[in-house]
Amino acid sequence: MTFELSRLVRENIRRLKPYSSARSEFRGTAEVFLDANENAFGSPAGDGYNRYPDPLQVELKGLISASKCVAAEKIFVGNGSDEAIDLLFRVFCNPGRDEVIICPPTYGMYRVSAEINDVAITEVPLTLEFELDTPAILAAISERTKLVFICSPNNPTGNSMRRESIVEIAGKFDGIVVIDEAYIDFSAEPSFVSELETYPNVVVLQTFSKAWGMAGLRIGMAIASAGIVDLMNRVKPPYNVSGIAQRTAIKAFADRAKIDEWTAAVLDERAILSGDLAALAFVERIYASDANFLLVKVVDAETVYRFLLESHIVVRNRNNVELCGGCLRITVGTPDENERLIRVLRQFEKTESEGV
Ligand SMILES: Cc1ncc(COP(=O)(O)O)c(C=O)c1O
């Protein structure tokens, strides 16, 4: 296949003259900032909040670049990876004309973003083993297909997709293959970021919301060729990542060891939780997980879900999701939280066996 970025991009985006913000226009060192109509006196919120943040998050990208061994120009930083997903639609998909492929059951925002952007969705469900149906995906591609979404490890199933399948799709499709690696830090599989030189059509999504523990800050990344990143930067709102989010994330890099420690703890807890769940009579199956959650098939998902809620424990009910009938998605918590969950589930097992 031949991949031609300029041919894929929407015509209006190719022609777009992006907004030029005050802070991105000047070069050099300044001491007096009278360029952005900010409040020069200060901010009741604290030091520095009266000023607009860095529109291109240079310092943060420098740290991400060093930690992922990828050039800063290949990193887009957004208001969560959800912003990156939406931008990919806006850069590549003509509303009312183009199509994308998604592989349910998978992360719900691909569908929602497609619908918001009026882009047709072709669904190619995962196989019964939750693997990509590669021949069906390749057969579903039309000349209007712009994006193929692959979530690996996948939400809500938890498994990583087979690398050969991803490689085959990335190698044969001349549009954009989006590989969402939101849960990659919990996986033994290597990231696809190292393959970007070979596959210029791949966009890898990652996030600070999961292993990095910063869901509340809203910082996500798209890692791709400099050309794709440049297009996303041209379309994004000028100050898409707040100053507080940038500064706090920069500070978090100093505590990197803590993230590795927590990630290891999540993996240990995942194994313990999986063992405890497997011992429950009403648990039919626990799917193998490469993420910080387990997909668990139970005899009566609705009843278990309600029982947990009554005990003030909320899990995600996936009973009505394609291929996930009878399933609950349970995030791995702290040891205390997991023990409490298991205690309540044992209580459920007891009431069921007593026929109460
Ligand atoms: C697969 C996947 N991608 C992306 C996201 C969104 O991440 P963010 O918080 O960076 O928007 C989620 C959130 O649950 C997810 O499960």
The ligand as a MOL file (V3000), in Angstrom:
LIG
                    3D

  0  0  0     0  0            999 V3000
M  V30 BEGIN CTAB
M  V30 COUNTS 16 16 0 0 0
M  V30 BEGIN ATOM
M  V30 1 C -9.4740 2.6310 25.6810 0
M  V30 2 C -9.6160 4.0060 26.2120 0
M  V30 3 N -9.1630 5.0350 25.4850 0
M  V30 4 C -9.2720 6.2910 25.9230 0
M  V30 5 C -9.8600 6.5780 27.1340 0
M  V30 6 C -10.0020 8.0090 27.5350 0
M  V30 7 O -8.8610 8.4540 28.1410 0
M  V30 8 P -8.6800 9.9630 28.5820 0
M  V30 9 O -8.9950 10.0220 30.0290 0
M  V30 10 O -7.2330 10.2360 28.2700 0
M  V30 11 O -9.5970 10.8090 27.7500 0
M  V30 12 C -10.3570 5.5510 27.9180 0
M  V30 13 C -11.0240 5.8370 29.1930 0
M  V30 14 O -11.5600 5.0150 29.8860 0
M  V30 15 C -10.2360 4.2270 27.4490 0
M  V30 16 O -10.7130 3.1920 28.1530 0
M  V30 END ATOM
M  V30 BEGIN BOND
M  V30 1 1 1 2
M  V30 2 1 2 3
M  V30 3 2 2 15
M  V30 4 2 3 4
M  V30 5 1 4 5
M  V30 6 1 5 6
M  V30 7 2 5 12
M  V30 8 1 6 7
M  V30 9 1 7 8
M  V30 10 2 8 9
M  V30 11 1 8 10
M  V30 12 1 8 11
M  V30 13 1 12 13
M  V30 14 1 12 15
M  V30 15 2 13 14
M  V30 16 1 15 16
M  V30 END BOND
M  V30 END CTAB
M  END
